[in-house]
Amino acid sequence: MNTLRITTMALALLSATDLALADDMNMKDMSMSGPRADKMTGKVHHATGIVKKMDASAGQVTISHGPINSIPWPPMTMTFAVKDKQMLRQVTAGEKIDFDLVRSGKDQYTVTKISPAHD
């Protein structure tokens, strides 16, 4: 009878430990640090492309960019929101640029920096 009690208590203690570890792991997964955060927000991706058009009033720029391996994306033309509409004053259609972007939503990225391309 004692063996049954000890076994039951040991199993209860192990279960409680497993639950505490699982909760701790879930909290770590929800934090905004570590590799998972890169997939969510905050990681800066660098790319080069050619400005196709700008819409200053909407705060958007259309860029034909090369591959962006850190996302991973093949070369394509996309329209992005810009972090600051003032950035659009720095560029003209047809200009080759280097730009940074960060994830701003589930399938959305925002351009956070634009500069002339450094070939």
N, C-alpha and C positions, 0 to 999 in steps of 0.2 A: 504494500500500500504506500509506503514511503517512497519507493522508486517511482510509482505513478505520479505522486505529488511533485517530486523533484523534476521529473520529466516534463510535466505540465507547466511548472513554473519556468523551466529553462526555455521551453517553446514560446511561452508568453513573452519572456524577456527578449528572445531573439526576434520575435515578430515586432515588438515595440522598437527595437534597434533598427530593424529593416525599414519600418515606417519613418523613423526620424531621419535616416540616411536618404530615403527617397524624397522626403520633404526638402531636405537640405539641397539635394541635387536639383530639384525643380526650381528652387529659389535661385541657384547659381545659373541655371539655364535662362531664367528670366532677367538676369542682370544685363546691363548694357556694356559689359566688358567681355573680353575673350573672343574666340573665333566666331561664335554665333552672332555677336553684335555686328561683325563685318557684313554679314548677310542681311542684316536688318537696316541699320542706318549708321551714318558716321564715317564709313570707310571712304576715302577719297580715291577716285579712279582718274587716271591721267590718260589723255587721248589727243590725237591730232586730227584736224579735219579742215574742210573748206566751208566757209559760211555761204549758205545758199540764199537765205533771206532772214530778215529780222522784222519783228512786230513789236515796236517799242511800247505801244499802248497796252498790249497784252503781256508784255514782259517775256517774249518767246524768241528763240533763235532756232533756225533750221540749219543743221550741220550735216554735211556728207563726211562721215568719219571713217578712219581705218579701223582695223580690229582693236577691240578693247579686251585684252586677254584676262584682266582681273575680274570681269563680270561673268562670264565670257560672251562677247558679242563678235560677230563677223562684221566686215565693213558694211555700212548701210547709211541711209539718209534718214535723220530723225529730227523731230521738233522737240526742243527742251524748254522748260521754264528756266528763267535766270533768277539767281538770288537777288540781284539788284539791277533794276532796269537801266541804271547809269552805265553798266558794263557795255550795253549795246551801242553807246556813243563811241566806243573805242574801235569798232570794227565796221567793215563794209562788205557787201556781198562780193563773193569771189576771192576774199582774202583767206589765206591759209593761216590757221591758228592752232595753238596748243590750248587745251582747256581741261578743267577739272570738273568732275561731277560727283554728286553724292546721291544716294538713294533717299527719296523723299516720300515714298509711298510704296504700296505693294508692287506696282509695276511702273513707278515713276522715278525719274532722276532729274535733279536740278543742277544746272551749271553754276558753279560757285566762283570760277575764275576763268578769265580769257586773256591770252597774251599772244603777241605775234609768234608764229612758229619758229622754232630754232632748228633748222635743218642740219 
